[in-house]
Amino acid sequence: MTEYDATSIVVLTGVEAVRKRPGMYIGSTGERGLHHLLYEVMEKAAAEVLHGRARTVEVTLLADGSARVAHDGVHRHCLADELTTMPTSWRTGRQIIGWYALGLFVVNALTDRLVAEERRDGVTSRQEYARGEPVGPGGTGPDPGTGTGTGTGTGTGSGTGTTITFRPDPEIFPAVSFDRNALAARFRELAVLNRTLDLTLTDERGPVPYSERFHAPGGVREYLALLGADPAGAILVEREDPRMGGSMEIAVDPSGRGGPQVAEFANSLPTRGGSHVAGFQDGVTAALGPDTRLTAVVSVKLDDPEFEGSCRDVLGNGPVRACVAEAVQQALEAWRERTPVN
């Protein structure tokens, strides 16, 4: 019989802990986890745009299997610290991409090569890592030119930019090829759910160049078109409500052209039901009756989202239901009063 005591316990820390049990941090080492790395870096860049500290984000899939994420602003925090220090607590608040924002340390640990470059005040600094460990001392030098983080755009007058280029480690991931179509679909969602986001995806891996821009200043109204509904006649509900600790953005097509369907999101993550959807249904029933079937997009952004279910995709924040129901009921009742009955 095998004995197990305190001497059998192995304590892993830092990079070793992440590499030994990557699933604990990114969910899987399949395509979902692979894309998680890219989303993590992109979310950092997108946050700079949404907070007005940068204008655009450029994501490029390179021929050697690497991905490059660049924006034309300066990283808020010390980039070297975020790449090399294991967080003592995970981020909370209204993250663009939801509850699983784990930080650049995890990304760095799961790549076989990562290069981070920052341009600030005419000086470029460069850091290089291999499997989470620094390679060489890094350094600074004169700014090689203007442009966005990739060095290929028109750039800003201040000559600032941040670029992170990384290659997923084949020792961790069985397949290290990014799925462009899956990324494009997700970026399209993010642009619609975050109307000031301006994002470009470029793929340099194939013989035919590909580049697509994702920018949706119309917000969730534009998402109705993806559902086959009519954005022009949409009823919009936009409200910040401190009772639920967040905001809601809802678009409803009352024509029924898109059929009975609801696209639902919490902190820009797709969900499978929860308090926001229940609240929407409550509001529709109160305003138009229990048999009403509409096409809608329901998006909430919360300071402290609570996700339930085996896949963490059911929103559990209780106050959200009443707040969404109230807002939807008021909007639909106002629409009904001003709409002539045929």
C-alpha positions as CSV (number, residue, x, y, z in Angstrom):
1,M,0.0,0.0,0.0
2,T,1.4,3.4,-1.0
3,E,1.9,5.8,1.9
4,Y,1.0,9.4,1.5
5,D,2.1,12.0,4.1
6,A,3.3,15.6,4.3
7,T,6.6,14.7,2.6
8,S,4.6,13.8,-0.5
9,I,3.3,17.3,-0.9
10,V,5.0,19.3,-3.6
11,V,4.5,23.1,-3.5
12,L,4.7,24.8,-6.9
13,T,5.1,28.5,-7.3
14,G,5.4,31.1,-10.0
15,V,6.0,30.1,-13.6
16,E,6.5,26.4,-12.6
17,A,3.0,26.3,-11.1
18,V,1.3,27.7,-14.2
19,R,3.2,25.4,-16.6
20,K,2.6,22.3,-14.5
21,R,-1.2,22.9,-14.3
22,P,-2.1,25.2,-17.2
23,G,-5.8,24.1,-17.1
24,M,-6.2,25.8,-13.7
25,Y,-5.5,29.1,-15.3
26,I,-6.8,29.0,-18.9
27,G,-9.3,26.2,-18.7
28,S,-7.7,23.9,-21.3
29,T,-4.7,23.4,-23.5
30,G,-6.9,23.1,-26.6
31,E,-8.1,25.8,-28.9
32,R,-10.1,27.5,-26.2
33,G,-7.0,27.9,-24.0
34,L,-4.8,28.9,-26.9
35,H,-7.2,31.7,-27.8
36,H,-7.4,32.6,-24.1
37,L,-3.8,33.8,-24.3
38,L,-4.5,36.1,-27.2
39,Y,-7.7,37.4,-25.6
40,E,-5.8,38.2,-22.4
41,V,-3.2,40.3,-24.2
42,M,-5.9,41.9,-26.4
43,E,-8.1,42.8,-23.4
44,K,-5.2,44.8,-21.9
45,A,-4.8,46.7,-25.1
46,A,-8.5,47.2,-25.6
47,A,-8.9,48.6,-22.1
48,E,-6.5,51.4,-23.1
49,V,-8.7,52.3,-26.0
50,L,-11.9,52.2,-24.0
51,H,-10.4,54.5,-21.4
52,G,-9.2,57.0,-23.9
53,R,-5.5,56.3,-23.6
54,A,-5.1,54.8,-27.1
55,R,-7.0,54.9,-30.3
56,T,-6.7,51.5,-32.0
57,V,-5.7,47.9,-31.4
58,E,-4.0,45.8,-34.0
59,V,-3.8,42.0,-33.8
60,T,-1.6,40.2,-36.3
61,L,-1.2,36.5,-36.8
62,L,2.4,36.0,-38.0
63,A,3.8,33.3,-40.3
64,D,5.9,31.7,-37.6
65,G,2.9,31.0,-35.4
66,S,3.3,34.0,-33.2
67,A,0.6,36.6,-32.5
68,R,1.3,40.3,-32.1
69,V,-1.0,42.7,-30.2
70,A,-0.3,46.4,-30.5
71,H,-1.9,49.7,-29.5
72,D,-0.8,53.3,-29.9
73,G,-0.8,54.1,-26.2
74,V,1.4,53.4,-23.2
75,H,0.6,50.6,-20.8
76,R,-0.9,51.9,-17.6
77,H,1.1,49.7,-15.2
78,C,4.7,48.6,-15.2
79,L,4.8,46.1,-18.1
80,A,7.8,44.2,-16.7
81,D,6.1,43.7,-13.4
82,E,2.9,42.3,-15.0
83,L,5.0,39.9,-17.1
84,T,7.1,38.5,-14.3
85,T,5.0,38.7,-11.1
86,M,2.3,36.2,-10.1
87,P,-0.8,38.1,-9.1
88,T,-1.7,37.7,-5.4
89,S,-5.4,38.4,-6.3
90,W,-7.2,38.2,-9.6
91,R,-8.7,41.3,-11.2
92,T,-12.3,42.2,-10.6
93,G,-14.6,44.9,-12.0
94,R,-15.9,45.6,-15.4
95,Q,-13.4,43.6,-17.4
96,I,-14.0,43.7,-21.2
97,I,-13.8,40.0,-21.6
98,G,-15.4,38.9,-18.4
99,W,-14.5,37.0,-15.3
100,Y,-11.3,35.2,-16.3
101,A,-8.9,38.1,-16.6
102,L,-5.7,36.4,-15.2
103,G,-3.0,38.8,-16.3
104,L,0.1,38.8,-18.5
105,F,2.1,36.6,-16.1
106,V,0.1,33.6,-17.1
107,V,0.5,34.4,-20.8
108,N,4.2,34.8,-20.4
109,A,4.6,31.5,-18.6
110,L,2.8,29.5,-21.3
111,T,4.7,30.9,-24.3
112,D,8.1,29.7,-25.6
113,R,8.9,33.2,-26.6
114,L,7.5,36.6,-25.7
115,V,8.8,40.1,-26.7
116,A,7.3,43.3,-25.1
117,E,8.2,46.7,-26.5
118,E,7.1,50.1,-25.3
119,R,7.7,53.5,-26.8
120,R,7.5,56.4,-24.5
121,D,8.9,60.0,-24.8
122,G,10.9,59.0,-27.9
123,V,12.6,56.0,-26.2
124,T,11.9,52.3,-27.0
125,S,12.3,49.7,-24.3
126,R,12.4,46.0,-25.1
127,Q,12.0,42.9,-22.9
128,E,12.3,39.3,-24.1
129,Y,11.3,36.1,-22.3
130,A,11.5,32.4,-22.9
131,R,8.9,30.3,-21.0
132,G,8.3,33.0,-18.5
133,E,12.0,33.7,-17.7
134,P,13.9,36.8,-18.9
135,V,16.3,36.4,-21.7
136,G,19.1,39.0,-21.5
137,P,18.9,42.3,-19.6
138,G,16.6,44.0,-21.9
139,G,17.3,47.6,-22.9
140,T,16.3,50.9,-24.2
141,G,17.2,53.0,-27.2
142,P,16.1,55.8,-29.5
143,D,12.6,55.5,-31.0
144,P,13.1,53.8,-34.4
145,G,10.2,55.7,-35.8
146,T,6.6,56.7,-35.5
147,G,3.6,54.5,-35.9
148,T,1.3,52.3,-34.0
149,G,2.7,49.5,-31.8
150,T,3.4,47.5,-35.0
151,G,5.5,50.3,-36.5
152,T,3.5,50.1,-39.7
153,G,0.7,52.7,-39.1
154,T,0.6,56.5,-39.1
155,G,1.0,56.7,-35.4
156,T,0.3,59.5,-32.9
157,G,2.0,62.7,-32.4
158,S,3.5,61.6,-29.2
159,G,5.2,58.6,-30.7
160,T,3.9,56.2,-28.1
161,G,3.0,52.6,-28.5
162,T,3.0,49.2,-26.8
163,T,3.5,45.9,-28.6
164,I,3.5,42.3,-27.3
165,T,4.5,39.5,-29.6
166,F,4.3,35.9,-28.3
167,R,4.4,32.3,-29.5
168,P,2.4,29.7,-27.6
169,D,4.6,26.9,-26.3
170,P,4.2,23.6,-28.2
171,E,5.2,21.8,-25.0
172,I,1.9,23.1,-23.5
173,F,-0.4,23.2,-26.4
174,P,-0.9,20.2,-28.8
175,A,-1.8,22.6,-31.6
176,V,-0.5,26.1,-31.7
177,S,-2.4,27.5,-34.8
178,F,-4.9,30.3,-34.1
179,D,-8.3,29.9,-35.8
180,R,-8.8,33.2,-37.7
181,N,-12.5,32.7,-38.2
182,A,-13.1,32.1,-34.5
183,L,-11.1,35.1,-33.6
184,A,-12.9,37.3,-36.1
185,A,-16.3,36.2,-34.8
186,R,-15.3,37.1,-31.3
187,F,-13.7,40.4,-32.2
188,R,-16.9,41.3,-34.1
189,E,-18.9,40.6,-30.9
190,L,-16.5,42.7,-28.8
191,A,-16.7,45.6,-31.2
192,V,-20.5,45.7,-31.1
193,L,-20.6,45.3,-27.3
194,N,-17.9,48.1,-26.8
195,R,-18.8,50.8,-29.3
196,T,-15.6,52.8,-28.9
197,L,-13.3,49.8,-29.5
198,D,-11.4,50.0,-32.9
199,L,-9.8,46.7,-33.6
200,T,-8.0,45.3,-36.7
201,L,-7.2,41.6,-37.3
202,T,-4.5,40.8,-39.8
203,D,-3.5,37.3,-40.9
204,E,0.0,37.0,-42.5
205,R,0.1,33.2,-42.5
206,G,-1.5,32.4,-45.9
207,P,-0.7,33.2,-49.5
208,V,-3.6,35.6,-49.7
209,P,-3.3,38.6,-47.3
210,Y,-6.3,39.1,-44.9
211,S,-7.2,42.1,-42.8
212,E,-10.5,43.1,-41.3
213,R,-11.4,46.1,-39.1
214,F,-14.0,45.7,-36.3
215,H,-15.6,49.0,-35.2
216,A,-19.3,49.4,-34.4
217,P,-20.2,52.9,-33.2
218,G,-23.9,51.9,-33.2
219,G,-23.3,49.5,-30.4
220,V,-25.7,46.6,-29.7
221,R,-28.2,48.0,-32.2
222,E,-25.8,46.8,-34.9
223,Y,-25.8,43.3,-33.4
224,L,-29.5,42.9,-34.4
225,A,-28.4,42.8,-38.0
226,L,-26.3,39.7,-37.3
227,L,-29.5,38.1,-35.9
228,G,-31.5,38.9,-39.1
229,A,-33.5,41.6,-37.4
230,D,-34.0,45.3,-38.2
231,P,-31.6,47.7,-36.5
232,A,-33.3,50.7,-37.8
233,G,-36.5,50.2,-35.8
234,A,-34.8,49.0,-32.7
235,I,-35.9,50.0,-29.2
236,L,-32.8,50.9,-27.2
237,V,-32.4,50.6,-23.4
238,E,-29.2,52.2,-22.0
239,R,-28.9,52.7,-18.3
240,E,-26.4,52.8,-15.5
241,D,-28.0,51.5,-12.3
242,P,-26.1,51.6,-9.0
243,R,-28.6,49.1,-7.5
244,M,-27.1,46.4,-9.7
245,G,-23.6,47.8,-9.6
246,G,-23.3,48.2,-13.3
247,S,-24.9,49.2,-16.6
248,M,-27.1,47.7,-19.3
249,E,-27.3,48.1,-23.0
250,I,-30.3,46.4,-24.7
251,A,-31.6,46.5,-28.2
252,V,-35.0,45.1,-29.1
253,D,-36.6,44.6,-32.6
254,P,-40.3,44.6,-32.0
255,S,-41.1,43.7,-35.7
256,G,-40.4,40.0,-35.1
257,R,-38.4,39.9,-38.4
258,G,-35.5,38.1,-36.8
259,G,-37.7,35.5,-35.0
260,P,-37.8,34.9,-31.3
261,Q,-34.2,34.9,-30.1
262,V,-32.1,36.7,-27.5
263,A,-28.3,37.2,-27.7
264,E,-27.1,37.6,-24.2
265,F,-23.8,38.8,-22.7
266,A,-22.4,39.7,-19.3
267,N,-19.2,41.8,-19.3
268,S,-18.9,41.0,-23.0
269,L,-19.0,37.2,-22.4
270,P,-21.7,35.1,-24.0
271,T,-24.0,33.6,-21.3
272,R,-26.5,30.8,-21.1
273,G,-29.2,32.5,-19.1
274,G,-29.1,34.2,-15.8
275,S,-30.5,37.2,-13.9
276,H,-30.1,39.6,-16.9
277,V,-32.1,37.3,-19.2
278,A,-34.8,36.6,-16.6
279,G,-35.1,40.3,-16.0
280,F,-35.5,41.0,-19.7
281,Q,-38.2,38.3,-20.0
282,D,-40.0,39.8,-16.9
283,G,-40.0,43.2,-18.5
284,V,-41.3,42.0,-21.8
285,T,-44.1,40.0,-20.1
286,A,-45.1,43.0,-17.9
287,A,-45.3,45.4,-20.9
288,L,-46.5,43.3,-23.8
289,G,-47.8,40.0,-22.3
290,P,-46.5,36.5,-21.7
291,D,-46.7,35.2,-25.3
292,T,-44.6,38.0,-26.8
293,R,-41.6,36.8,-28.8
294,L,-38.9,39.3,-29.8
295,T,-35.4,39.5,-31.2
296,A,-33.1,41.2,-28.8
297,V,-29.6,41.7,-27.6
298,V,-29.1,42.0,-23.8
299,S,-25.7,43.1,-22.5
300,V,-24.8,44.0,-18.9
301,K,-21.5,45.2,-17.5
302,L,-21.0,44.7,-13.8
303,D,-18.4,45.7,-11.3
304,D,-18.6,42.3,-9.5
305,P,-20.1,39.7,-11.8
306,E,-21.1,36.4,-10.3
307,F,-21.1,33.5,-12.7
308,E,-22.7,30.1,-11.9
309,G,-23.1,26.8,-13.6
310,S,-20.5,24.1,-14.5
311,C,-19.1,26.3,-17.3
312,R,-19.4,29.6,-15.4
313,D,-21.7,31.0,-18.0
314,V,-24.9,31.7,-16.0
315,L,-25.1,35.2,-14.5
316,G,-26.1,35.0,-10.8
317,N,-26.2,38.6,-9.6
318,G,-29.7,38.9,-8.0
319,P,-30.3,42.6,-8.2
320,V,-29.7,42.6,-12.0
321,R,-33.1,40.9,-12.6
322,A,-35.3,43.6,-11.1
323,C,-33.2,46.4,-12.6
324,V,-33.3,45.0,-16.1
325,A,-37.0,44.2,-15.8
326,E,-37.9,47.7,-14.8
327,A,-35.9,49.3,-17.6
328,V,-37.2,47.0,-20.3
329,Q,-40.8,47.4,-19.1
330,Q,-40.6,51.2,-19.2
331,A,-39.0,51.2,-22.6
332,L,-41.6,48.8,-24.1
333,E,-44.5,50.6,-22.6
334,A,-43.3,53.9,-23.9
335,W,-42.9,52.3,-27.4
336,R,-46.4,50.8,-27.2
337,E,-48.0,54.2,-26.3
338,R,-46.4,56.0,-29.3
339,T,-47.0,53.1,-31.8
340,P,-50.4,53.1,-33.6
341,V,-52.3,49.9,-33.3
342,N,-53.1,48.3,-36.7
